[in-house]
């Protein structure tokens, strides 16, 4: 998995303006072409003088305008583009680029944490450029690596904020539009559909800043630089924050292959609210550590001493190291990542039911999620 932060075509051989290798058959073809050209020239020569039938031809130009429906891609793009921004960062080691969008008319911008994290950690600069070309210095209000989200503030007012949609109601097959600055090309619009929901996606630039996303998958073209830009539905409401693309693992593959992932806006809105109010965000936990080496179906609680957090909901519910969690609230769990993103998609205080295997027997517990300590 790589982040969208920032082939060769063989030339045609025998182009029409190039003479092909001559042979008996090709000489005949050339002769025919020459004959036709000569005949056409003669015809034009004859009619170029007096009595030309072309003299009385009147070319009509149209003054009609193209009307684009408000719910067309062009209509939606026209409404959304003024709210989408380009983000450029500079550090002592270079720089990067990404996208973002206005969530409040007073200058609040939502983007991905990985777009601005290098600049924050190194004391670099963040520049936000609006769709009209005006630029501002971006101030970090808060960021959270766990969800790969960050909120910036610029000294501007009267901005056009995007309308939030409901990512829980989006369905596989729904049309979507991705807008951002791939490869620095600001204001780029691509279209596609929702290919899948609830994809457990793990992203991160380092072991200390890894993110777990319960992502929306889309085939809309997303490339480096699209990170942080909006994924909008057929009404123009934002339903996701474009965050990552799949990689084939090849050294040459660095662009879209129709496998893009976006953070659901319901999650993004919740984290953005916390970042604006408190400068930090939190997420719910069960209070367990998972065995990353477990290769079976489900998520196994680590058998080591830190497998169960003392005083946690897991300990109070009687979970033990070695238990293999296979369901949460009726949803099947196949991998540790699926359990993590499923828990983080909940709210602190939510009551959940876990189904797990212990010594070959299926059991279940119900517990209340608590906030992770920062």
Secondary structure, DSSP 8 states (H G I E B T S, - for coil): -EE---------SS-TTS-----HHHHHHHHHHHHHHHHHHHHHHHHTSTT-TTTT-------------TTSHHHHHHHHGGGEEEEEEEETTEEEEEEEEEEETTTEEEE-HHHHHHHHHHT-EEEEE-TTS-EEE-EEEEEETTTTEEEEE-S--S-----B--TTS--TT-EEEEEE-GGG-TTEEEEEEEEEEEEEEEEESSTTSEEEEEEEEE-S---TT-TT-EEE-TTS-EEEEEEEE---S-SS--S--S-EEEEEHHHHHHHHHHHHHHS----EE-SB-B-TT--SSSEEB--STTSB-TTSHHHHHT--TT-EEEEETTEE--SHHHHHHHHHTS-TT-EEEEEEEETTEEEEEEEE-EE---
